């Protein structure tokens, strides 16, 4: 998605600062609106998480219909030429979900996630604003690209495919079934559990950890770039963060199961596994 010469996929507040007033840059604040209204990165527009993730029971975090998403993105003034910089105050999960959404529609203008989010921006002493920018709505034509998506049928068809890795980004308690947030607890058979927090440095403003360390952890657990990786959590919020990290590490074939466990765990016809990998 990112073009040479533009901002990197993951940027610091110091890297963003010199670009604040570029015409082709759209900064997107994905915090609660009240927080945005109080203070935000100068020039940032506000996008509600609910505009890019909707409930369609049993799945609780799927994409909205393409025409609705196109309308909501157009209200931000977004065009295919804009380089998007997104941030939040939730360790990057909201911003990462926007990255995946833009990947689904093959946004051409590029994307950057602000490492450390608004908290790091504010704590570093950078200027903030409480005045929303003037927005000229745009037109954003789009179609959803299937190579970034996996539905439950696609997963069923690939359960025994050695070239496909299912990556469960939930907590170990959810994975084993000790904690059940759907009708059934457990995980998709064969899935590898790697808590999304594996990539987060909780001692440094929830920034994304050193990339080489994350890569080593993934590869040591069989999550390798030669495989197709399918990520999921409960509503594809946490797993969107892992999707972002995998793309940051240049994994070429990554899909997301947006229905995630909220769908799989509530569909009795789908197979499940419980317990730790050693007990399966």
Secondary structure in CASP SS format (residue, H / E / C, confidence):
PFRMAT SS
TARGET T0000
AUTHOR 0000-0000-0000
METHOD secondary structure of the structure
MODEL  1
X C 1.00
X C 1.00
X C 1.00
X C 1.00
X C 1.00
X C 1.00
X C 1.00
X C 1.00
X C 1.00
X E 1.00
X E 1.00
X C 1.00
X H 1.00
X H 1.00
X H 1.00
X H 1.00
X H 1.00
X C 1.00
X C 1.00
X C 1.00
X C 1.00
X C 1.00
X C 1.00
X C 1.00
X E 1.00
X E 1.00
X E 1.00
X E 1.00
X E 1.00
X C 1.00
X C 1.00
X C 1.00
X H 1.00
X H 1.00
X H 1.00
X H 1.00
X H 1.00
X H 1.00
X C 1.00
X E 1.00
X E 1.00
X C 1.00
X C 1.00
X C 1.00
X E 1.00
X E 1.00
X C 1.00
X C 1.00
X H 1.00
X H 1.00
X H 1.00
X C 1.00
X C 1.00
X E 1.00
X E 1.00
X E 1.00
X C 1.00
X C 1.00
X E 1.00
X E 1.00
X E 1.00
X E 1.00
X C 1.00
X C 1.00
X C 1.00
X H 1.00
X H 1.00
X H 1.00
X H 1.00
X H 1.00
X H 1.00
X H 1.00
X H 1.00
X H 1.00
X C 1.00
X C 1.00
X C 1.00
X C 1.00
X C 1.00
X C 1.00
X C 1.00
X C 1.00
X E 1.00
X E 1.00
X E 1.00
X E 1.00
X E 1.00
X C 1.00
X C 1.00
X C 1.00
X C 1.00
X C 1.00
X H 1.00
X H 1.00
X H 1.00
X H 1.00
X H 1.00
X H 1.00
X H 1.00
X H 1.00
X H 1.00
X H 1.00
X H 1.00
X H 1.00
X C 1.00
X C 1.00
X C 1.00
X C 1.00
X C 1.00
X C 1.00
X E 1.00
X E 1.00
X E 1.00
X E 1.00
X C 1.00
X C 1.00
X H 1.00
X H 1.00
X H 1.00
X H 1.00
X H 1.00
X H 1.00
X H 1.00
X C 1.00
X C 1.00
X C 1.00
X C 1.00
X E 1.00
X E 1.00
X C 1.00
X C 1.00
X C 1.00
X C 1.00
X C 1.00
X C 1.00
X C 1.00
X C 1.00
X C 1.00
X C 1.00
X C 1.00
X C 1.00
X C 1.00
X C 1.00
X C 1.00
X C 1.00
X H 1.00
X H 1.00
X H 1.00
X E 1.00
X C 1.00
X C 1.00
X H 1.00
X H 1.00
X H 1.00
X H 1.00
X H 1.00
X H 1.00
X C 1.00
X C 1.00
X C 1.00
X C 1.00
X C 1.00
X C 1.00
X E 1.00
X E 1.00
X E 1.00
X E 1.00
X E 1.00
X C 1.00
X C 1.00
X C 1.00
X H 1.00
X H 1.00
X H 1.00
X H 1.00
X H 1.00
X C 1.00
X C 1.00
X C 1.00
X C 1.00
X C 1.00
X C 1.00
X C 1.00
X C 1.00
X C 1.00
X C 1.00
X E 1.00
X C 1.00
X C 1.00
X C 1.00
X C 1.00
X E 1.00
X E 1.00
X C 1.00
X C 1.00
X H 1.00
X H 1.00
X H 1.00
X H 1.00
X E 1.00
X E 1.00
X C 1.00
X C 1.00
X C 1.00
X C 1.00
X C 1.00
X E 1.00
X E 1.00
X C 1.00
X C 1.00
X H 1.00
X H 1.00
X H 1.00
X H 1.00
X H 1.00
X H 1.00
X H 1.00
X H 1.00
X H 1.00
X H 1.00
X C 1.00
X C 1.00
X C 1.00
X C 1.00
X C 1.00
X C 1.00
X C 1.00
X E 1.00
X E 1.00
X E 1.00
X E 1.00
X E 1.00
X C 1.00
X C 1.00
X C 1.00
X C 1.00
X C 1.00
X H 1.00
X H 1.00
X H 1.00
X H 1.00
X H 1.00
X H 1.00
X H 1.00
X H 1.00
X H 1.00
X H 1.00
X H 1.00
X C 1.00
X C 1.00
X C 1.00
X C 1.00
X C 1.00
X E 1.00
X E 1.00
X E 1.00
X C 1.00
X C 1.00
X C 1.00
X H 1.00
X H 1.00
X H 1.00
X H 1.00
X H 1.00
X C 1.00
X C 1.00
X C 1.00
X C 1.00
X C 1.00
X C 1.00
X C 1.00
X C 1.00
X E 1.00
X C 1.00
X C 1.00
X C 1.00
X H 1.00
X H 1.00
X H 1.00
X C 1.00
END
